[in-house]
Structure formats: structure tokens, C-alpha cells
Amino acid sequence: MKQQTVLEVRHLTKGYGQNIVLKDISFSVPKGSIVGLLGKNGAGKTTLMKTILGLLCQYDGEIYFDGNKMNCQSAAVMSRIGSLVDVRFYDDMTAYQNLNYLLLADPRMTGTMRKQRISELLEMVGLEKNRNDKVRSFSLGMKQRLALAQVFVHEAELLILDEPFIGLDPVGMEEMKSFLKEMQRQKNVSIIFSSHQLDEVGDLADEIVAISDGTVKYCGTLRELQNRNKKYKIWFKGKELPVVIPYDEEKLQDTISEHSSKGFAVEKIEVFENALYQLFV
């Protein structure tokens, strides 16, 4: 059975005058999956997320959410999407007050429901002890935690997170990765997040979309990326140069057997990994 797609980007091109930032971007997000946008700073990741969310307009191409053309003017559609992109706070308000202000927009929630939800969110991101502290006193990491709490204010089906781990210490990063995976497992939430760190993407993402200079260089799993152009280098006694073959077990055995029949014993076998940085140069 074909997996349902929650978001599909088709031939998206976005520029500012003569400066083309996104060039014919196409990829899809299967429902319930986590997709990592991998690329160095300035690759176009944030512009892509802002365009999907309707924060940037006047682009070429098409964006579909849940099978329908994206309508960022629809409150019903946008209520199904949570985002951590250009998050804003009221610095003179406390963490509790910032979250309460967002929840006031939901007429279905009573005061008691809001209090319970805010307590859950603050505990989730590790700010329960700072609930009454003004945001102006927060460190970068604390603000990032509060931003993540804002993302989860509503029960979103799709999360779009721009550099969600910036400012978090190693413990905080691992806690947030665990939480996002739990959201995926328990609630079938789909997640897109951006990063320029391969370990962050590799730990969390089911699939990777690697972007460089506004173009997609690779779509697929991390394992497939790491194995792309992976090779064996076989050194035989009596031969000055190694034999280089594709990373294939059957090919390896055939090569060893062929050279053994000619009197060449294996001296050593090396595996050359695909250099991931080559995607971005």
C-alpha cells in the first residue's frame, strides 16, 4: 500500500529580483515521517520553510498539504501545522503569560484547561521552574525551549522546525529528539526540521533532503547517502596498486576469487566511504 503524503513540494522556485534562492525544489513528506533538511548556512533551508508556511509569497511551483493545494490564508489549514520559524516573544511577559496569550485564541479551552496545558508544555521543555520569569531574562537556550513549547500549543499534524536544536545543551538536545520521536510514534505527527549538523539529522530523520545553493542535491535515507559511491579498495600481495570495486559483497568475493586463482593473496581490504561534504561543494 502506498504511504500517504502529508506535504508535497513541486518544482518550487523562489527569488528576490535577480537573486534566485530556491531552484526547482521538489520533495515530499510521507505522513508520520520525519524529514531532515540538511545544508550549510545560506543553502536556502529557511527560505524554503517560510515559503511553505506562506510567510514568503510570489513563487513559482506548487505546494500541496494533505492532497490539496496549500492555502496559507485558511485558518483551518494553518491550525493543523505547527512551526518554529521566526518565533516572536513578548519579552516583558513571563513564559506562562506568553503561552496563555496563544491559547486564548482557542475558544474551546476554559481557564482550567489552559492552565493544565501550559503546565504540560513547560514541563515538556524543562521550563516549569521558570514559568513566572520574564522572557527578557532567558538565555538563548531557554528561549529556544519556549519556542518549542509554542510549537506544541495546538495538536498539529505537521511540524515545521527551523534549526530546533540551536542553543540547547547536549542533554536538552537528546530530550527534544526523544520527544519528537515520541510525537511521531504516538500521534503519527509528520515533522520537517532543518539543520547543518549531520549527526542531528542522522539521529532523528527517516529521510534526508540535502540542499546546496538552493537546489536539492539528494533525497533519501542516511544509509543510502552514506553508501552512495562507497567502494572497496583491495590490496593484493605482489601487486603495486590496489583494485577498486563498488561496495558489493558479491563483487568483492568474485574479485578475490579471480585474483586468488592467479596466485595473488589478499593483503588488506579498505572501505572508502562517500564524502558527504561533496554534496555541498
Contacts in CASP RR format, 6 or more apart in sequence:
PFRMAT RR
TARGET T0000
AUTHOR 0000-0000-0000
METHOD contacts of the structure
MODEL  1
MKQQTVLEVRHLTKGYGQNIVLKDISFSVPKGSIVGLLGKNGAGKTTLMK
TILGLLCQYDGEIYFDGNKMNCQSAAVMSRIGSLVDVRFYDDMTAYQNLN
YLLLADPRMTGTMRKQRISELLEMVGLEKNRNDKVRSFSLGMKQRLALAQ
VFVHEAELLILDEPFIGLDPVGMEEMKSFLKEMQRQKNVSIIFSSHQLDE
VGDLADEIVAISDGTVKYCGTLRELQNRNKKYKIWFKGKELPVVIPYDEE
KLQDTISEHSSKGFAVEKIEVFENALYQLFV
3 30 0 8 1.000
3 31 0 8 1.000
3 33 0 8 1.000
4 30 0 8 1.000
4 31 0 8 1.000
5 28 0 8 1.000
5 29 0 8 1.000
5 30 0 8 1.000
5 31 0 8 1.000
5 64 0 8 1.000
5 67 0 8 1.000
6 29 0 8 1.000
6 30 0 8 1.000
6 31 0 8 1.000
6 32 0 8 1.000
6 65 0 8 1.000
6 66 0 8 1.000
6 157 0 8 1.000
6 158 0 8 1.000
6 190 0 8 1.000
7 28 0 8 1.000
7 29 0 8 1.000
7 52 0 8 1.000
7 63 0 8 1.000
7 64 0 8 1.000
7 65 0 8 1.000
7 158 0 8 1.000
7 190 0 8 1.000
7 192 0 8 1.000
8 27 0 8 1.000
8 28 0 8 1.000
8 29 0 8 1.000
8 63 0 8 1.000
8 64 0 8 1.000
8 67 0 8 1.000
9 25 0 8 1.000
9 26 0 8 1.000
9 27 0 8 1.000
9 28 0 8 1.000
9 48 0 8 1.000
9 52 0 8 1.000
9 62 0 8 1.000
9 63 0 8 1.000
10 26 0 8 1.000
10 61 0 8 1.000
10 62 0 8 1.000
10 63 0 8 1.000
10 64 0 8 1.000
11 24 0 8 1.000
11 25 0 8 1.000
11 26 0 8 1.000
11 60 0 8 1.000
11 61 0 8 1.000
11 62 0 8 1.000
12 22 0 8 1.000
12 24 0 8 1.000
12 25 0 8 1.000
12 26 0 8 1.000
12 48 0 8 1.000
12 51 0 8 1.000
12 59 0 8 1.000
12 60 0 8 1.000
12 61 0 8 1.000
12 62 0 8 1.000
12 63 0 8 1.000
13 20 0 8 1.000
13 22 0 8 1.000
13 23 0 8 1.000
13 24 0 8 1.000
13 25 0 8 1.000
13 59 0 8 1.000
13 60 0 8 1.000
13 61 0 8 1.000
14 20 0 8 1.000
14 21 0 8 1.000
14 22 0 8 1.000
14 47 0 8 1.000
14 48 0 8 1.000
14 51 0 8 1.000
14 56 0 8 1.000
14 58 0 8 1.000
14 59 0 8 1.000
14 60 0 8 1.000
15 21 0 8 1.000
15 22 0 8 1.000
15 59 0 8 1.000
20 214 0 8 1.000
21 44 0 8 1.000
21 47 0 8 1.000
21 214 0 8 1.000
22 44 0 8 1.000
22 47 0 8 1.000
22 48 0 8 1.000
22 51 0 8 1.000
22 59 0 8 1.000
22 214 0 8 1.000
23 213 0 8 1.000
23 214 0 8 1.000
23 215 0 8 1.000
24 215 0 8 1.000
25 48 0 8 1.000
25 211 0 8 1.000
25 214 0 8 1.000
25 215 0 8 1.000
25 216 0 8 1.000
26 216 0 8 1.000
27 35 0 8 1.000
27 209 0 8 1.000
27 216 0 8 1.000
27 219 0 8 1.000
29 35 0 8 1.000
29 158 0 8 1.000
29 190 0 8 1.000
29 192 0 8 1.000
30 190 0 8 1.000
30 206 0 8 1.000
30 207 0 8 1.000
31 188 0 8 1.000
31 190 0 8 1.000
32 184 0 8 1.000
32 188 0 8 1.000
32 189 0 8 1.000
32 190 0 8 1.000
32 191 0 8 1.000
33 184 0 8 1.000
33 190 0 8 1.000
33 191 0 8 1.000
33 206 0 8 1.000
33 207 0 8 1.000
34 180 0 8 1.000
34 181 0 8 1.000
34 184 0 8 1.000
34 190 0 8 1.000
34 191 0 8 1.000
34 192 0 8 1.000
34 193 0 8 1.000
34 204 0 8 1.000
34 205 0 8 1.000
34 206 0 8 1.000
34 207 0 8 1.000
35 190 0 8 1.000
35 191 0 8 1.000
35 192 0 8 1.000
35 193 0 8 1.000
35 205 0 8 1.000
35 206 0 8 1.000
35 207 0 8 1.000
35 208 0 8 1.000
35 209 0 8 1.000
36 192 0 8 1.000
36 193 0 8 1.000
36 194 0 8 1.000
36 195 0 8 1.000
36 201 0 8 1.000
36 204 0 8 1.000
36 205 0 8 1.000
36 207 0 8 1.000
36 208 0 8 1.000
36 209 0 8 1.000
37 45 0 8 1.000
37 48 0 8 1.000
37 49 0 8 1.000
37 192 0 8 1.000
37 193 0 8 1.000
37 194 0 8 1.000
37 195 0 8 1.000
37 209 0 8 1.000
37 211 0 8 1.000
38 194 0 8 1.000
38 195 0 8 1.000
38 196 0 8 1.000
38 198 0 8 1.000
38 201 0 8 1.000
38 208 0 8 1.000
38 209 0 8 1.000
38 210 0 8 1.000
38 211 0 8 1.000
39 45 0 8 1.000
39 194 0 8 1.000
39 195 0 8 1.000
39 196 0 8 1.000
39 210 0 8 1.000
39 211 0 8 1.000
39 212 0 8 1.000
39 280 0 8 1.000
40 196 0 8 1.000
40 212 0 8 1.000
40 280 0 8 1.000
41 196 0 8 1.000
43 196 0 8 1.000
43 211 0 8 1.000
43 212 0 8 1.000
43 213 0 8 1.000
43 214 0 8 1.000
43 280 0 8 1.000
44 211 0 8 1.000
44 214 0 8 1.000
45 162 0 8 1.000
45 194 0 8 1.000
45 211 0 8 1.000
46 85 0 8 1.000
46 162 0 8 1.000
46 194 0 8 1.000
47 56 0 8 1.000
48 211 0 8 1.000
49 83 0 8 1.000
49 85 0 8 1.000
49 160 0 8 1.000
49 162 0 8 1.000
49 192 0 8 1.000
49 194 0 8 1.000
50 56 0 8 1.000
50 85 0 8 1.000
50 86 0 8 1.000
51 59 0 8 1.000
51 63 0 8 1.000
52 63 0 8 1.000
52 70 0 8 1.000
52 160 0 8 1.000
52 192 0 8 1.000
53 72 0 8 1.000
53 81 0 8 1.000
53 83 0 8 1.000
53 85 0 8 1.000
53 160 0 8 1.000
54 70 0 8 1.000
54 72 0 8 1.000
55 85 0 8 1.000
55 86 0 8 1.000
62 69 0 8 1.000
63 69 0 8 1.000
63 70 0 8 1.000
64 70 0 8 1.000
65 77 0 8 1.000
65 80 0 8 1.000
65 81 0 8 1.000
65 158 0 8 1.000
66 80 0 8 1.000
66 157 0 8 1.000
70 77 0 8 1.000
71 77 0 8 1.000
72 78 0 8 1.000
79 154 0 8 1.000
79 156 0 8 1.000
80 156 0 8 1.000
80 157 0 8 1.000
80 158 0 8 1.000
81 156 0 8 1.000
81 157 0 8 1.000
81 158 0 8 1.000
81 159 0 8 1.000
81 160 0 8 1.000
82 151 0 8 1.000
82 154 0 8 1.000
82 156 0 8 1.000
82 158 0 8 1.000
82 159 0 8 1.000
82 160 0 8 1.000
83 151 0 8 1.000
83 159 0 8 1.000
83 160 0 8 1.000
83 161 0 8 1.000
83 162 0 8 1.000
84 147 0 8 1.000
84 148 0 8 1.000
84 150 0 8 1.000
84 151 0 8 1.000
84 159 0 8 1.000
84 160 0 8 1.000
84 161 0 8 1.000
84 162 0 8 1.000
84 164 0 8 1.000
85 160 0 8 1.000
85 161 0 8 1.000
85 162 0 8 1.000
86 162 0 8 1.000
87 147 0 8 1.000
87 150 0 8 1.000
89 98 0 8 1.000
89 135 0 8 1.000
89 143 0 8 1.000
89 146 0 8 1.000
89 147 0 8 1.000
90 97 0 8 1.000
90 98 0 8 1.000
90 101 0 8 1.000
90 135 0 8 1.000
91 134 0 8 1.000
91 135 0 8 1.000
91 136 0 8 1.000
92 134 0 8 1.000
92 135 0 8 1.000
92 136 0 8 1.000
93 101 0 8 1.000
93 134 0 8 1.000
93 135 0 8 1.000
94 131 0 8 1.000
94 132 0 8 1.000
94 133 0 8 1.000
94 134 0 8 1.000
94 135 0 8 1.000
95 122 0 8 1.000
95 127 0 8 1.000
95 130 0 8 1.000
95 131 0 8 1.000
95 132 0 8 1.000
95 133 0 8 1.000
95 135 0 8 1.000
95 138 0 8 1.000
95 146 0 8 1.000
95 149 0 8 1.000
96 118 0 8 1.000
96 122 0 8 1.000
96 131 0 8 1.000
96 132 0 8 1.000
98 135 0 8 1.000
98 146 0 8 1.000
98 150 0 8 1.000
99 117 0 8 1.000
99 118 0 8 1.000
99 121 0 8 1.000
99 122 0 8 1.000
99 146 0 8 1.000
99 149 0 8 1.000
99 150 0 8 1.000
99 153 0 8 1.000
100 114 0 8 1.000
100 118 0 8 1.000
102 150 0 8 1.000
102 153 0 8 1.000
103 109 0 8 1.000
103 114 0 8 1.000
103 117 0 8 1.000
103 118 0 8 1.000
103 153 0 8 1.000
104 114 0 8 1.000
106 154 0 8 1.000
109 117 0 8 1.000
117 153 0 8 1.000
118 131 0 8 1.000
119 128 0 8 1.000
119 131 0 8 1.000
121 149 0 8 1.000
121 152 0 8 1.000
121 153 0 8 1.000
122 128 0 8 1.000
122 130 0 8 1.000
122 131 0 8 1.000
122 149 0 8 1.000
124 149 0 8 1.000
124 152 0 8 1.000
124 179 0 8 1.000
125 145 0 8 1.000
125 146 0 8 1.000
125 148 0 8 1.000
125 149 0 8 1.000
125 176 0 8 1.000
126 145 0 8 1.000
126 175 0 8 1.000
127 142 0 8 1.000
127 145 0 8 1.000
127 146 0 8 1.000
127 149 0 8 1.000
130 138 0 8 1.000
130 142 0 8 1.000
135 143 0 8 1.000
135 146 0 8 1.000
138 146 0 8 1.000
140 166 0 8 1.000
140 167 0 8 1.000
141 166 0 8 1.000
141 167 0 8 1.000
141 168 0 8 1.000
141 169 0 8 1.000
144 164 0 8 1.000
144 165 0 8 1.000
144 166 0 8 1.000
144 167 0 8 1.000
144 168 0 8 1.000
145 168 0 8 1.000
148 161 0 8 1.000
148 164 0 8 1.000
148 176 0 8 1.000
151 159 0 8 1.000
151 161 0 8 1.000
155 187 0 8 1.000
156 189 0 8 1.000
157 189 0 8 1.000
157 190 0 8 1.000
158 189 0 8 1.000
158 190 0 8 1.000
158 191 0 8 1.000
158 192 0 8 1.000
159 180 0 8 1.000
159 183 0 8 1.000
159 189 0 8 1.000
159 190 0 8 1.000
159 191 0 8 1.000
159 192 0 8 1.000
159 193 0 8 1.000
160 192 0 8 1.000
160 193 0 8 1.000
161 191 0 8 1.000
161 192 0 8 1.000
161 193 0 8 1.000
161 194 0 8 1.000
162 193 0 8 1.000
162 194 0 8 1.000
163 193 0 8 1.000
163 194 0 8 1.000
163 195 0 8 1.000
164 176 0 8 1.000
164 180 0 8 1.000
164 193 0 8 1.000
165 173 0 8 1.000
165 176 0 8 1.000
165 195 0 8 1.000
165 197 0 8 1.000
165 200 0 8 1.000
168 176 0 8 1.000
173 200 0 8 1.000
177 200 0 8 1.000
177 203 0 8 1.000
177 204 0 8 1.000
180 191 0 8 1.000
180 193 0 8 1.000
180 204 0 8 1.000
181 204 0 8 1.000
183 189 0 8 1.000
183 191 0 8 1.000
184 190 0 8 1.000
184 191 0 8 1.000
193 204 0 8 1.000
193 205 0 8 1.000
195 201 0 8 1.000
198 276 0 8 1.000
201 208 0 8 1.000
201 222 0 8 1.000
202 208 0 8 1.000
202 222 0 8 1.000
205 222 0 8 1.000
206 221 0 8 1.000
207 219 0 8 1.000
207 220 0 8 1.000
207 221 0 8 1.000
208 218 0 8 1.000
208 219 0 8 1.000
208 220 0 8 1.000
208 221 0 8 1.000
208 222 0 8 1.000
208 225 0 8 1.000
209 216 0 8 1.000
209 218 0 8 1.000
209 219 0 8 1.000
209 220 0 8 1.000
210 216 0 8 1.000
210 217 0 8 1.000
210 218 0 8 1.000
210 219 0 8 1.000
210 225 0 8 1.000
210 279 0 8 1.000
210 280 0 8 1.000
211 217 0 8 1.000
212 279 0 8 1.000
212 280 0 8 1.000
217 279 0 8 1.000
217 280 0 8 1.000
218 225 0 8 1.000
218 228 0 8 1.000
218 279 0 8 1.000
225 274 0 8 1.000
225 276 0 8 1.000
226 273 0 8 1.000
226 274 0 8 1.000
226 276 0 8 1.000
227 247 0 8 1.000
227 274 0 8 1.000
228 274 0 8 1.000
229 274 0 8 1.000
230 246 0 8 1.000
230 247 0 8 1.000
230 271 0 8 1.000
230 272 0 8 1.000
230 273 0 8 1.000
230 274 0 8 1.000
231 244 0 8 1.000
231 245 0 8 1.000
231 246 0 8 1.000
231 247 0 8 1.000
231 271 0 8 1.000
231 272 0 8 1.000
232 244 0 8 1.000
232 245 0 8 1.000
232 246 0 8 1.000
232 247 0 8 1.000
232 251 0 8 1.000
232 252 0 8 1.000
232 255 0 8 1.000
232 269 0 8 1.000
232 270 0 8 1.000
232 271 0 8 1.000
232 272 0 8 1.000
233 242 0 8 1.000
233 243 0 8 1.000
233 244 0 8 1.000
233 269 0 8 1.000
233 270 0 8 1.000
233 271 0 8 1.000
233 272 0 8 1.000
234 242 0 8 1.000
234 243 0 8 1.000
234 244 0 8 1.000
234 245 0 8 1.000
234 252 0 8 1.000
234 255 0 8 1.000
234 256 0 8 1.000
234 259 0 8 1.000
234 266 0 8 1.000
234 268 0 8 1.000
234 269 0 8 1.000
234 270 0 8 1.000
235 242 0 8 1.000
235 266 0 8 1.000
235 267 0 8 1.000
235 268 0 8 1.000
235 269 0 8 1.000
235 270 0 8 1.000
236 242 0 8 1.000
236 243 0 8 1.000
236 259 0 8 1.000
236 264 0 8 1.000
236 265 0 8 1.000
236 266 0 8 1.000
236 267 0 8 1.000
237 264 0 8 1.000
237 265 0 8 1.000
237 266 0 8 1.000
237 267 0 8 1.000
238 264 0 8 1.000
239 259 0 8 1.000
239 264 0 8 1.000
242 270 0 8 1.000
243 255 0 8 1.000
243 259 0 8 1.000
244 272 0 8 1.000
245 251 0 8 1.000
245 252 0 8 1.000
245 255 0 8 1.000
247 271 0 8 1.000
252 269 0 8 1.000
256 266 0 8 1.000
259 266 0 8 1.000
260 266 0 8 1.000
END
